[in-house]
Each structure stands twice: as structure tokens, then as C-alpha cells.
Amino acid sequence: MDKPEVTTQDSTVEEWTRALAESTGSPGGGAGTGLMLAVAASLTSMVAGYSEGSSGDDSGEPGRIRDRARALRREALRLADEDASASKAFGAAFRLEPGPERDEAIRNASLEAAASSAVLGERAIEAIDDLAWLATNGNRALVADVVVAFGALRAAVAGARTNISFDLGSLRSAGTSLEQVREQQPELWAAVEKLNTAMDRIDALAAGIDHRAAPTDAA
């Protein structure tokens, strides 16, 4: 009897990380990217919950941030599982015998994997504004959690950026040059630079509150 599939949505952390530790590639780095986004969303939700009514804020924004973060956590876990499936197809394509069928399978799997990572990356970028709001207006006692959330979010952005770039580069194995990839997949190509910019923004935001989160560095 086959073992039940390990997923981020239905497995324990121990089960999922054990599967990640195996040399199967599914789950792999792309699914890990989704998990890091879920961690960032979870911490955002927690900090937003503690920020409702803090410092006299009555705008209702913490509640809206919490709702968005809760939805993002669920979506990120689903996207992680979808990426694991895409990773399985990606590996299978490269195991085929050389020839037109293999080239076509690599092309399809590479584009599917890149598109999956692009969705994850876009969701991560969308989450930056809410965490930035909490960094400035949230409960100050939770500033360390905000920094940890920024770290998880950066890992998600960096993972998505690298996976898209790698997957697009894999098209060379199917006989496509990088210049052709740039011409044929302009949106995916542009997503890489957009994610690079997002990483710079996260770094700046995290650095801006690090003196509050880690005061011993300044001692």
C-alpha cells in the first residue's frame, strides 16, 4: 500500500520536514518558499491581533491586516503543495530519454514551475505593505516578531526569485537561448527583477526597526 502523500496542508511539521529532508525534490525549495510565506503570514496575523486597539489606534487596519494574513497563510500552504507537484513533473521531464519528447516535457515543466513560483512571489510582494504598516504602527512590544516575519518574507521572495530564474534557465536544456526566453516569456522574466526590488525594500524596512528589535547591538 502506498504511503499517504505528505502535504503542508494535511501533515504535521515533523512529517513535512522529514519529507523535505529526503532526496526526492518533492517537496523541495519551491514548496519551502511557500512554507516561509505561510510563516510570514502567520506572524503578521499574530502581531496584527496584538495591535488592535494598541497605542490608541482605532482605524480598524490591524483587523483588516489580520484577515488578509489569515487568508494568505492558507493560500501559501496550498501554493506550496502545488509547487511540490510541479517539482515532481520537473524532475520527471529531465529523466526522459533525449529527444523531442524530452525537450517538450522540459519546456512545459519549466514554464509551469516558473509560473508557480511567480504566483508565490507576487503574493509575497503583496504582503510587504501590511508588515510595513505593523512595523510603524503595530504593538511595539512585538517588534522582534515583525523582524522575524520580515526574515521569513524575504526568504519567500528570494526563493521565488531564484526558482523563477532557475526554471527559465532550464529552458536552455530544451534548446532555447536565454535571449529567446526573455523575448518569449517577458512577464516571467520581469518578475525576477520585481522580486529583486522587493528584497531590497524588505531589507530597508527590517533595518529601519532593527535598533528597536535588537537594542543590545547598540550598547
Solvent accessible surface area in square Angstrom, and as a share of the most:
residue,aa,sasa,rsa
1,M,243,1.09
2,D,133,0.69
3,K,185,0.79
4,P,118,0.74
5,E,127,0.57
6,V,51,0.29
7,T,21,0.12
8,T,17,0.10
9,Q,96,0.43
10,D,129,0.67
11,S,27,0.17
12,T,80,0.46
13,V,123,0.70
14,E,104,0.47
15,E,68,0.30
16,W,9,0.03
17,T,59,0.35
18,R,134,0.49
19,A,21,0.16
20,L,64,0.32
21,A,83,0.64
22,E,97,0.44
23,S,122,0.79
24,T,96,0.56
25,G,37,0.36
26,S,28,0.18
27,P,7,0.05
28,G,15,0.14
29,G,58,0.56
30,G,9,0.09
31,A,0,0.00
32,G,15,0.15
33,T,7,0.04
34,G,0,0.00
35,L,51,0.25
36,M,68,0.30
37,L,0,0.00
38,A,5,0.04
39,V,60,0.34
40,A,3,0.02
41,A,2,0.02
42,S,43,0.28
43,L,31,0.15
44,T,10,0.06
45,S,13,0.08
46,M,73,0.33
47,V,0,0.00
48,A,0,0.00
49,G,22,0.21
50,Y,130,0.49
51,S,1,0.01
52,E,91,0.41
53,G,55,0.53
54,S,22,0.14
55,S,104,0.67
56,G,67,0.65
57,D,35,0.18
58,D,136,0.71
59,S,61,0.40
60,G,37,0.36
61,E,32,0.14
62,P,3,0.02
63,G,22,0.21
64,R,117,0.43
65,I,0,0.00
66,R,74,0.27
67,D,91,0.47
68,R,111,0.40
69,A,6,0.04
70,R,103,0.38
71,A,48,0.37
72,L,22,0.11
73,R,91,0.33
74,R,138,0.50
75,E,41,0.18
76,A,0,0.00
77,L,25,0.13
78,R,99,0.36
79,L,8,0.04
80,A,0,0.00
81,D,20,0.11
82,E,82,0.37
83,D,10,0.05
84,A,15,0.11
85,S,62,0.40
86,A,4,0.03
87,S,32,0.20
88,K,120,0.51
89,A,44,0.34
90,F,35,0.15
91,G,24,0.23
92,A,44,0.34
93,A,4,0.03
94,F,65,0.27
95,R,179,0.65
96,L,69,0.35
97,E,143,0.64
98,P,114,0.71
99,G,28,0.27
100,P,118,0.74
101,E,132,0.59
102,R,47,0.17
103,D,44,0.23
104,E,86,0.38
105,A,28,0.22
106,I,0,0.00
107,R,74,0.27
108,N,83,0.42
109,A,7,0.05
110,S,0,0.00
111,L,45,0.22
112,E,97,0.44
113,A,9,0.07
114,A,0,0.00
115,A,46,0.35
116,S,19,0.12
117,S,3,0.02
118,A,22,0.17
119,V,58,0.33
120,L,3,0.01
121,G,0,0.00
122,E,58,0.26
123,R,70,0.25
124,A,0,0.00
125,I,34,0.17
126,E,101,0.45
127,A,18,0.14
128,I,2,0.01
129,D,84,0.44
130,D,20,0.11
131,L,1,0.01
132,A,16,0.12
133,W,60,0.21
134,L,4,0.02
135,A,8,0.06
136,T,102,0.59
137,N,60,0.31
138,G,5,0.05
139,N,37,0.19
140,R,148,0.54
141,A,89,0.69
142,L,24,0.12
143,V,17,0.10
144,A,52,0.40
145,D,40,0.21
146,V,2,0.01
147,V,37,0.21
148,V,89,0.51
149,A,0,0.00
150,F,1,0.01
151,G,43,0.41
152,A,5,0.04
153,L,1,0.00
154,R,87,0.32
155,A,42,0.33
156,A,1,0.01
157,V,0,0.00
158,A,27,0.21
159,G,18,0.17
160,A,0,0.00
161,R,84,0.31
162,T,66,0.38
163,N,37,0.19
164,I,0,0.00
165,S,50,0.32
166,F,129,0.54
167,D,12,0.06
168,L,4,0.02
169,G,11,0.10
170,S,11,0.07
171,L,6,0.03
172,R,141,0.52
173,S,56,0.36
174,A,7,0.05
175,G,70,0.67
176,T,14,0.08
177,S,53,0.34
178,L,73,0.36
179,E,96,0.43
180,Q,82,0.36
181,V,0,0.00
182,R,112,0.41
183,E,121,0.54
184,Q,110,0.49
185,Q,46,0.21
186,P,81,0.51
187,E,148,0.66
188,L,24,0.12
189,W,72,0.25
190,A,59,0.46
191,A,20,0.16
192,V,27,0.15
193,E,108,0.49
194,K,99,0.42
195,L,4,0.02
196,N,39,0.20
197,T,82,0.48
198,A,6,0.05
199,M,22,0.10
200,D,97,0.50
201,R,102,0.37
202,I,2,0.01
203,D,59,0.30
204,A,67,0.52
205,L,47,0.23
206,A,23,0.18
207,A,71,0.55
208,G,46,0.44
209,I,13,0.07
210,D,55,0.29
211,H,118,0.53
212,R,56,0.20
213,A,25,0.19
214,A,32,0.25
215,P,83,0.52
216,T,110,0.64
217,D,115,0.60
218,A,90,0.70
219,A,124,0.96
